[in-house]
């Protein structure tokens, strides 16, 4: 485990030390991935975009003035890339057949849950992912999203309720079919 | 279901997520014992809670694999970028020198160091190489980003054999704003779900205006600031390009710019279909090409078209000193296009020049409304002057203190002063006003004299050293006192005439 500070590592990166960047990637990958997952709601896309963000960070690292802000900076890059990706994806909607094929490949239960998570609005999915995946408590979520403590609780609560609604609605749709 | 149930249901989600206080937990659990409906709801939510935990745990399971893949991707990208330059030095050192006798090593090392230096020393660069390199460019891809690295403007340009723009695309995130396919120009009004088609002769979009003139300016007046500098880790020569009002980074290999100011540039071929005018399915098309039969032109479009024309006329009227006319025309523009910050600003200027300071202030306020939290120093400057004119000294102080530091630093960084020039003369927009660096500095000195009442012996005909002293004196003054004192009748520096050199 490398215990050098982020700012030391950023400095080393600027001088061309890629090993130092690899340490930064390992240290912050999880967080970046969680953010992408929160925004995108899809594991594969989140992995792609998290990787893109890390690559972009390497190219742009000289632009980063204060090394101790690496985490906030790389998260911002990841967020922007995720939003860009969503915009692009919105224009190219998958065909119905394609969706069905994917559904058949996975276990029904997990698939339903994944679909439901994906259908949640981003503002609810992000705190939900922070809570269940990142194992953050409401206080930390509130701080990171820059909202009040009660606001964070409210979001998780609403996310759970919406998710329940999505899952039960889906069940009813299928029964009707 | 009763209202108590509603109330409890609110809390069940929190209960399941373990976010309730002790006493609330008791209340909820007591209710659950009594109410089958809520019990069922809590059971479902708990089940989902388990599913969610399990679902995310599965994602978690491959975390280290994902992380490794990211690190590998990083290493791959690094190797492909660096391998060329590193290997030359290392190969020679390892394979030859170590095998030779000690005495010979010294001699050969000297010889080798010459060849190594020869190979590694970046090639000598001259600006003419960039101008030459542009001759072979067919496509230019431009991207501008904001502070958070978001694309705010993207353009593709196709150049013809004669170096003129033949096709063009402008937009962001793949969403078109304007397309020129060589014959027609399409403008996308996404808010109105409408595409308007013009004849190319009637409407054109350009990046810098005539490229030939732009390059000629680089050739004649460009300056190499630093050879073998770098641009975010990429080797690059740094060049001052006056007409762009910005520094430019030139790739030492291709001699082509990789960035001009905050615009990143590359020269690859655009994706197929980029320059094709496509009308999205649910969009209307208004065809304004001569001879085409189009239905009635929507009112909003008529207003926009007229406002565009008036804006053009208004900027010329302002530059010509016809302030009343300019004000009238700009009033029309802002009435129909209230988001045009420059129209509001120049409208304020037109009032200011007519001595109608109160109106001027109102218009400048609009500019700040549009800018939100973003700074707008030229507007602070003029609003400050307008406040001073009507004796609102505190407000004037506040505005002028805001823009003072930026104005001072612009004495050394003239690209930062260009925006003030633009504010003073809209013809800069059309390339009809092109202040030299000397003029830009002199104008800024004059603005400073007006708001500070100070005069540090700046002489437009003086030597660089003398004027350096004057600039240093301004800086020292700012550090020590920096007190604003509006002096409208300050003695001004004479602005030298520009001699246009060979620009066609």
Interface residues (C-beta under 8 A of the other chain):
Chain A: X16 X18 X21 X22 X25 X26 X29 X30 X33 X37 X43 X47 X50 X51 X54 X55 X56 X58 X59 X60 X61 X62 X63 X76 X77 X80 X83 X84 X87 X88 X91 X109 X110 X113 X114 X117 X128 X129 X131 X132 X133 X138 X153 X156 X157 X160 X161 X163 X164 X167 X168
Chain B: X10 X13 X14 X16 X17 X19 X44 X45 X48 X49 X51 X52 X53 X55 X56 X58 X59 X60 X63 X66 X67 X69 X70 X71 X73 X74 X75 X77 X78 X82 X148 X149 X150 X151 X173 X174 X175 X230 X232 X233
